[in-house]
Amino acid sequence: MVDSIKNLLPTFRAEVPPAIDIETLYDRSLTIRASVDEVQFTLYLALMLVVLVIFIFLRNVAATVIPAIALPMSIVGTFSVMYLFGYSLDNISLMALTLCVGFVVDDAIVMLENITRHIEQGKSVLQATLEGSREIVFTIISMTSRSRRCSSRCFSWAVSWDACCTSSRSPSWPRC
């Protein structure tokens, strides 16, 4: 959208008298694009590191393929839900997406490690999955709960800062 507006600027300049100068005062699209690029890089790096760490420590290709498929699918699912609910992709939602990928990775590694331990004890895959899941379901719930509390604090701080920066109550309030 910003590029299309920039492309229209010469047309606007041609339409107005020469005494009027149309210039861009501040272009926030540069920092927004940099933020999006940084989040993309972070997500790719996280995916590669997760797959590498799981492969190095578990030495199991099947256990490595699971998070390699689950992480991109969770991101695609997140974008689908955001689209369905009409959410935009801004810095706060990108921060939340990065945090949520960390939640998924953290929970998946704990679960996978416990199931692998049961398989190495000689149990069948189904039995190891059921027993391993049953053993750590409370741990997964508490880890997720803790992570949600931390991220909700970050989110509430970001929302209050945004309200502070966009408030018109006082001209002395800081502007972002």
C-alpha positions in Angstrom: 0.0 0.0 0.0 2.8 2.4 0.9 4.5 1.7 -2.5 1.3 2.5 -4.4 0.9 5.8 -2.5 4.6 6.6 -3.3 3.9 5.8 -6.9 1.0 8.3 -6.9 3.0 11.2 -5.5 4.3 12.3 -8.9 0.7 12.5 -10.2 -0.3 14.6 -7.2 2.7 16.9 -7.7 1.7 17.4 -11.3 -1.9 18.3 -10.3 -1.0 21.0 -7.7 0.4 24.5 -8.4 4.3 24.7 -8.4 4.2 26.7 -5.2 3.0 23.7 -3.3 5.6 21.2 -2.4 4.5 17.6 -1.6 7.1 15.7 0.3 7.2 12.7 2.6 8.0 13.9 6.1 8.4 10.6 7.9 8.2 7.1 6.4 7.5 4.5 9.1 7.2 1.8 6.4 11.0 1.3 6.5 11.0 0.3 10.2 7.9 -1.8 9.8 9.4 -3.7 6.9 12.7 -4.1 8.9 10.6 -5.5 11.9 8.8 -8.0 9.6 12.1 -9.1 8.0 13.6 -9.6 11.5 10.6 -11.7 12.6 10.9 -13.8 9.5 14.6 -14.4 10.1 13.9 -15.2 13.8 11.2 -17.7 12.8 13.4 -19.4 10.2 16.3 -19.5 12.7 14.1 -21.0 15.4 12.9 -23.7 13.1 16.4 -24.6 12.0 17.7 -24.6 15.5 14.9 -26.7 16.9 15.2 -29.3 14.2 19.0 -29.4 14.6 18.9 -29.6 18.4 16.3 -32.4 18.4 18.2 -34.3 15.8 21.5 -34.0 17.7 20.1 -35.0 21.1 17.5 -37.6 20.1 19.4 -39.0 17.0 16.0 -40.0 15.5 14.9 -38.8 12.1 11.2 -39.5 12.8 11.4 -37.4 16.0 13.1 -34.6 14.0 10.5 -34.6 11.2 7.6 -34.1 13.6 8.6 -30.6 14.8 9.9 -29.7 11.3 6.3 -30.2 10.1 4.4 -29.0 13.2 6.1 -25.6 13.5 5.3 -24.3 10.0 1.8 -25.8 10.2 1.2 -23.9 13.5 2.3 -20.7 11.9 0.1 -21.2 8.9 -2.8 -22.1 11.2 -2.1 -18.9 13.2 -2.2 -16.7 10.1 -5.4 -18.5 8.9 -7.1 -17.7 12.2 -5.9 -14.1 12.2 -7.3 -13.7 8.7 -10.6 -15.2 9.6 -11.0 -12.9 12.6 -9.8 -9.9 10.6 -6.7 -9.2 12.6 -3.9 -7.2 11.0 -0.2 -8.1 11.0 1.4 -5.4 13.2 4.4 -5.4 15.5 2.4 -6.6 18.5 1.0 -9.6 16.6 4.5 -10.4 15.2 5.9 -10.3 18.8 3.1 -12.6 19.9 3.7 -15.0 17.1 7.4 -15.2 18.0 6.5 -15.9 21.6 3.9 -18.5 20.6 6.4 -20.3 18.4 8.6 -20.5 21.6 5.7 -22.0 23.5 5.1 -24.6 20.8 8.8 -25.5 20.6 9.2 -25.7 24.4 6.1 -27.9 24.9 6.9 -30.1 21.9 10.5 -30.8 23.0 9.4 -31.7 26.6 6.7 -34.0 25.3 8.9 -35.6 22.6 11.8 -36.2 25.0 9.5 -38.0 27.5 8.0 -40.2 24.8 11.4 -41.0 23.4 12.5 -42.0 26.9 9.6 -44.5 27.1 10.4 -45.9 23.7 14.0 -46.4 24.7 12.8 -48.4 27.7 11.3 -50.9 25.2 7.6 -49.8 25.2 5.6 -49.7 22.0 5.1 -46.3 20.3 1.5 -46.1 21.3 2.1 -47.2 24.9 5.1 -44.8 25.2 2.9 -42.0 23.8 0.1 -42.6 26.2 2.2 -43.1 29.3 4.6 -40.3 28.4 1.8 -37.8 27.8 0.0 -38.8 31.0 3.1 -38.3 33.0 3.8 -34.8 31.9 0.4 -33.3 31.1 0.4 -31.2 34.2 4.0 -30.0 33.4 2.9 -29.0 29.9 -0.2 -27.2 31.3 1.9 -25.3 33.9 4.6 -24.4 31.4 2.0 -23.0 29.0 0.2 -21.2 31.8 3.5 -19.6 33.0 4.3 -18.6 29.4 0.9 -17.1 28.8 1.2 -15.0 32.0 4.5 -13.6 30.9 3.3 -12.9 27.4 0.1 -11.3 28.6 2.2 -8.9 30.7 4.2 -8.0 27.6 1.0 -7.5 25.6 -0.6 -5.4 28.3 2.5 -3.2 28.5 2.5 -2.8 24.7 -1.2 -1.9 24.6 -0.7 0.6 27.4 2.3 2.1 25.6 0.4 2.3 22.4 -2.5 4.1 24.2 0.0 6.5 25.7 1.6 7.3 22.4 -1.7 7.8 20.5 -3.6 9.5 23.3 -4.9 13.0 22.5 -5.6 13.8 26.2 -2.5 15.9 26.7 -0.1 17.4 24.2 2.8 16.6 26.6 2.3 12.8 26.3 5.1 11.2 24.3 4.6 10.3 20.7 5.9 7.1 19.2 
